[in-house]
Amino acid sequence: MIISRLILRNWKNFKELDVKLQERVILVGANASGKSNLLDVFKFLRDIAKPGGGLQKAVIDRGGITKIRSLAARKNPNVEIEIHLSEFGSDVVLWKYGIGIVQEPRGYRLPYLSYEKVWEGDQLIVNRPEEEDKKDIVRLTQTYLEQINTNKDFREVVRFFENTLYLHLVPQLLKYPSAFTGPDLPGDPFGKGFLERVAKVNEKTRKSFLRKIEQALKLAVPQLEHLEFATENGYPHIEAIYKHWRPGAGKQKEDQFSDGTLRLIGLLWALQEGDSLLLLEEPELSLNGAIVSKLAALIHRLQKPRKRQVIISTHSSDLLNDRGISLNEVVVLEPANEGTKACVASDIEEVKNMLKGGMTPASAILPRLKPKDINQLTLEF
């Protein structure tokens, strides 16, 4: 399944948002326009649905309801999220899930549900608050999404949310793991445990994944000949063998890889790992522009057999210069006085005309996102 439509009210940067989404979604916008906050909607639903999660923890992990609610919210204090789910390649809505969240006006100030609704097709199968909720208001501090005994009729939706994968691999966490102590973040969003994840995959699948990654890296990384998984003193490693005039002298472990090589390995692994919703934040970081220009096509080629939705945030003109990107795949975020406005690029007449005139998505879209006073940016001493 994929998320075919997203509706938000009072979520962080967004006072109002209503956009249709495709199998591949590319979020573009200036710094602080809300790209990360938009991705966080899907992580928020994952954090509610996953085992050990729940509404209370998901809100607390984000600093409380006041950190989630849009600053532009006025009379309506509800934070509202509605998701439509469809099959890959279809416009038919199979499921809709919606919640409204407010904060207790007194007492413990806990977040609670103003409503929770689930539709199977056009049939409303959950409509809270129900009679039992009205008798015991504490029930509204938990969603049905997080309760096994109440979500049997829409467990397909629960599984979809809880399996959402977010990856923003930070190379330094792999190179110097002992330098970063303390508890690991839930879901390992920055890839600190990436090698342990690789180690847990069965050998046949692991070799298949690494072989495909090796083929891509041979085109992107000069002199690389072979990529393999290894263990040393019980710790997992990825090793690369490079061409070298001294036989046996060209082998390196991950702590010797460039940042770009590690990020590319993480990206290519994630694209092959499962068929759940995949969130990629600025995958172009540390990568050569020639490689970035191939990312959109590579993502499309790897996601299609798995019927997997991929949502990407980016600032990269190299990525957006791909003429294979359709305007209905690009969501444009533009800050305004009452919160960020979002629309699909195909709804912007000016952008459509520019593409008809031969421009690329990058040249048609990115100039309109440039801060208006950017030319005045200087440093004076």
C-alpha positions in Angstrom: 0.0 0.0 0.0 0.9 3.7 -0.3 -0.2 6.9 1.2 -2.3 8.5 -1.6 -3.4 11.6 0.3 -2.3 13.5 3.3 -4.4 16.1 5.2 -3.1 18.1 8.1 -4.4 20.8 10.4 -2.2 22.6 12.9 0.8 20.2 12.6 4.0 22.1 13.2 4.7 24.4 10.2 1.4 23.6 8.6 -1.9 25.3 9.6 -3.6 23.5 6.7 -2.3 21.0 4.2 -4.1 18.7 1.7 -1.9 17.0 -0.9 -2.2 13.9 -3.1 0.9 11.7 -3.0 2.4 9.3 -5.6 4.5 6.2 -5.3 7.6 8.4 -5.4 7.3 11.7 -3.6 9.9 14.5 -3.6 9.6 17.3 -1.0 11.3 20.6 -1.9 11.4 23.8 0.0 13.7 26.4 1.5 15.5 25.8 4.8 13.0 25.8 7.7 10.0 25.4 5.3 8.9 22.2 7.0 10.4 19.3 5.0 11.6 17.4 8.1 8.3 18.3 9.9 6.3 16.8 7.1 8.3 13.6 7.2 7.8 13.5 10.9 4.0 13.0 10.4 4.7 9.5 9.1 7.2 8.8 11.9 4.7 10.0 14.4 2.1 7.5 13.2 4.7 4.8 13.3 5.7 5.7 16.8 2.0 5.4 17.9 1.5 2.1 16.2 4.7 0.3 16.9 5.1 -2.1 20.0 6.2 -0.2 23.0 5.0 3.1 21.5 1.7 4.8 21.8 0.2 8.3 21.6 1.6 9.5 25.0 5.2 8.5 24.2 5.0 9.8 20.6 3.9 13.2 21.8 6.3 13.3 24.8 9.2 12.4 22.5 8.5 15.5 20.5 8.4 17.8 23.5 4.7 17.8 24.2 1.6 19.0 22.3 2.7 22.6 22.3 5.8 21.6 20.3 3.6 19.8 17.7 0.7 22.3 17.4 1.2 25.0 14.7 2.0 28.5 16.0 -0.7 29.7 13.5 -3.4 27.7 15.3 -6.0 30.0 16.7 -9.5 29.1 17.9 -9.2 25.4 16.8 -6.5 23.9 19.1 -6.8 20.4 17.5 -3.8 18.9 15.8 -5.4 16.8 13.1 -3.9 14.1 10.8 -5.7 12.2 8.1 -4.1 9.5 5.9 -5.6 7.8 2.8 -4.2 4.4 1.8 -4.4 2.9 -1.7 -2.7 0.1 -3.6 0.5 0.8 -5.5 -0.5 2.2 -8.9 -4.2 2.7 -8.0 -6.3 5.7 -7.1 -8.9 3.6 -5.2 -8.9 4.5 -1.5 -8.8 1.3 0.6 -8.4 2.8 4.0 -8.6 6.2 5.7 -7.3 6.9 9.2 -7.8 10.2 11.0 -7.1 11.5 14.5 -7.5 14.8 16.3 -5.3 15.5 19.4 -5.7 18.1 22.1 -4.3 18.7 25.5 -6.1 18.5 28.8 -6.9 22.0 30.0 -5.9 21.2 33.6 -4.5 18.4 35.7 -1.7 16.4 34.1 -2.1 18.3 30.8 -1.9 15.0 28.9 -2.6 14.8 25.2 -5.9 13.0 24.4 -8.0 12.3 21.4 -10.7 14.7 20.3 -11.6 12.0 17.8 -10.3 8.9 16.1 -11.8 7.6 12.9 -11.2 4.7 10.5 -12.8 4.0 7.2 -12.6 0.8 5.2 -13.3 2.1 1.7 -16.3 4.5 2.3 -17.6 2.7 5.4 -16.8 4.3 8.8 -15.8 1.4 11.1 -14.3 3.3 14.0 -15.8 6.6 15.3 -14.5 7.8 18.6 -15.3 9.1 21.1 -17.7 6.1 21.6 -20.1 5.6 24.5 -17.4 3.8 26.5 -15.0 6.7 26.0 -17.6 9.2 27.3 -18.0 7.1 30.4 -14.2 6.8 31.0 -12.4 9.8 29.5 -9.0 8.3 30.3 -9.6 5.9 27.4 -9.0 8.8 25.0 -5.4 9.0 26.1 -4.8 6.0 23.9 -5.5 5.3 20.3 -7.0 2.1 19.0 -4.0 2.1 16.7 -1.8 1.1 19.6 -4.2 -1.5 21.2 -4.2 -5.1 19.8 -7.6 -5.8 21.3 -9.3 -3.0 19.5 -7.6 -2.8 16.1 -8.3 -6.3 14.7 -10.6 -4.9 12.0 -8.0 -2.5 10.6 -4.7 -4.3 11.5 -3.5 -3.9 7.9 -3.3 -0.1 8.6 -1.5 -0.7 11.9 1.1 -2.9 10.2 1.6 -0.3 7.5 2.3 2.5 10.0 4.5 0.5 12.3 6.8 -0.7 9.5 7.6 2.7 8.2 11.4 3.1 7.8 13.4 6.3 8.2 17.1 6.5 7.4 19.4 9.4 7.5 22.7 7.6 7.9 25.4 9.6 9.7 28.8 8.2 8.6 30.6 9.2 11.8 28.4 6.9 13.8 29.7 4.0 11.8 33.3 5.1 11.7 33.6 6.0 15.4 30.9 4.1 17.3 32.8 4.1 20.6 32.8 7.9 20.6 29.0 8.1 20.8 27.9 6.7 24.1 24.5 6.8 25.8 21.2 5.2 24.8 20.5 4.6 21.2 17.6 6.4 19.6 14.4 4.4 18.9 14.4 3.0 15.4 18.1 3.9 14.9 17.3 6.7 12.5 20.9 7.7 12.0 22.3 4.3 11.3 24.4 3.7 14.4 23.3 0.1 14.4 23.4 -0.3 10.7 26.0 -3.0 10.7 24.1 -5.0 13.3 21.1 -4.8 11.0 23.2 -6.1 8.1 24.4 -9.0 10.3 20.9 -10.1 11.2 19.8 -10.6 7.6 20.2 -14.2 6.5 23.4 -14.9 4.5 21.8 -15.5 1.1 19.8 -12.3 1.2 22.7 -10.3 2.6 25.0 -11.5 -0.2 22.3 -10.6 -2.8 21.9 -7.1 -1.4 25.7 -6.5 -1.2 26.2 -7.8 -4.7 23.7 -5.2 -6.1 25.3 -2.5 -4.0 28.8 -3.6 -5.2 27.6 -3.3 -8.8 26.4 0.3 -8.2 29.5 1.3 -6.3 31.8 0.0 -9.0 30.3 2.8 -11.2 30.4 5.4 -8.5 33.6 4.7 -6.5 36.9 4.7 -8.4 39.1 1.5 -8.1 36.5 -0.5 -6.1 36.5 -4.1 -7.1 34.6 -6.1 -4.4 32.3 -5.5 -1.4 31.8 -8.1 1.3 30.5 -8.6 4.8 32.9 -9.9 7.5 33.2 -10.2 11.3 36.2 -9.5 13.4 36.3 -10.4 17.2 32.5 -10.8 17.0 31.9 -7.4 15.5 30.3 -7.0 12.0 32.1 -5.0 9.3 31.8 -4.2 5.6 35.0 -4.5 3.7 35.9 -3.2 0.3 38.7 -4.4 -1.9 40.3 -1.8 -4.2 42.6 -2.2 -7.2 46.2 -1.5 -6.0 49.7 -2.1 -7.3 50.5 -4.0 -4.1 48.5 -7.3 -4.0 46.4 -7.5 -0.8 47.1 -3.9 0.1 43.8 -2.5 -1.1 41.3 -3.8 1.5 39.5 -1.3 3.7 36.9 -1.5 6.4 34.0 1.0 6.9 36.0 3.3 9.1 38.2 4.1 6.1 35.3 4.6 3.6 34.4 8.1 2.5 31.2 9.7 4.0 29.7 9.5 0.6 30.4 5.8 0.1 28.9 5.0 3.5 25.8 7.0 2.8 25.4 5.4 -0.6 25.7 1.9 0.9 23.1 2.8 3.5 20.7 4.2 0.9 21.1 1.2 -1.5 20.6 -1.2 1.4 17.5 0.6 2.7 15.9 0.5 -0.8 16.2 -3.3 -0.9 15.2 -3.8 2.7 11.5 -4.7 2.9 8.5 -3.1 1.1 7.3 -0.6 3.7 7.1 3.1 3.4 10.6 4.5 3.2 11.5 8.1 4.2 14.8 9.5 2.9 16.0 12.9 4.2 18.4 14.7 1.8 19.9 11.5 0.3 22.3 13.7 -1.8 24.5 14.7 1.2 28.2 13.9 0.7 27.5 12.5 -2.8 29.1 13.7 -6.1 26.6 15.6 -8.3 26.9 13.0 -11.1 25.8 10.3 -8.7 22.9 12.4 -7.3 21.6 13.0 -10.8 21.0 9.3 -11.1 19.3 8.8 -7.7 15.7 9.5 -8.7 15.9 6.9 -11.5 17.7 4.4 -9.2 15.1 4.8 -6.5 12.3 4.3 -9.1 14.0 1.1 -10.4 14.4 -0.4 -7.0 11.0 0.5 -5.5 8.8 -0.6 -8.4 9.3 -4.4 -8.1 8.5 -4.1 -4.4 5.6 -1.8 -4.9 7.1 0.4 -2.3 6.5 4.1 -1.6 9.5 6.3 -1.1 9.2 9.9 0.2 12.4 12.0 -0.3 13.3 15.5 0.9 15.9 17.4 -1.0 17.6 20.7 -1.8 19.5 19.2 -4.8 19.2 20.6 -8.3 21.2 17.6 -9.5 18.5 15.3 -8.3 15.7 17.4 -9.7 17.3 17.8 -13.1 16.1 14.3 -13.9 13.5 14.8 -16.7 11.9 11.5 -15.7 10.5 13.2 -12.6 6.8 14.1 -13.1 5.5 17.3 -11.6 2.8 15.4 -9.7 5.6 13.6 -7.8 7.0 16.9 -6.4 5.4 18.6 -3.4 6.5 22.3 -3.1 6.6 23.9 0.4 6.5 27.7 0.6 6.6 29.5 3.9 3.8 32.2 4.4 2.6 34.4 7.3 0.1 31.8 8.5 2.4 28.7 8.2 3.9 26.8 5.3 1.8 26.3 2.2 2.1 23.0 0.3 1.0 22.0 -3.1 1.8 19.5 -5.8 4.0 21.1 -8.5 1.6 20.1 -11.3 -0.9 22.5 -9.7 1.4 25.5 -10.3 0.6 26.8 -13.8 3.8 28.8 -14.1 5.9 25.6 -13.4 3.8 23.6 -15.9 4.5 26.1 -18.6 8.2 26.2 -17.9 8.4 22.4 -18.3 6.5 22.7 -21.6 9.1 25.2 -22.7 11.9 22.6 -22.1 13.0 23.4 -18.6 13.9 20.7 -16.1 11.9 20.3 -12.8 14.9 21.9 -11.0 15.1 25.0 -13.2 11.3 25.4 -13.0 10.8 24.9 -9.3 13.9 25.8 -7.3 14.2 29.5 -8.2 10.8 30.2 -6.7 12.0 28.7 -3.4 15.0 31.0 -3.1 14.7 33.4 -0.1 13.9 36.8 -1.4 16.7 38.6 0.3 19.4 36.0 -0.2 21.5 38.3 -2.4 22.1 40.5 0.7 23.7 37.6 2.6 27.2 38.8 3.4 29.7 38.6 6.3 31.2 41.9 7.3 34.1 42.2 9.8 
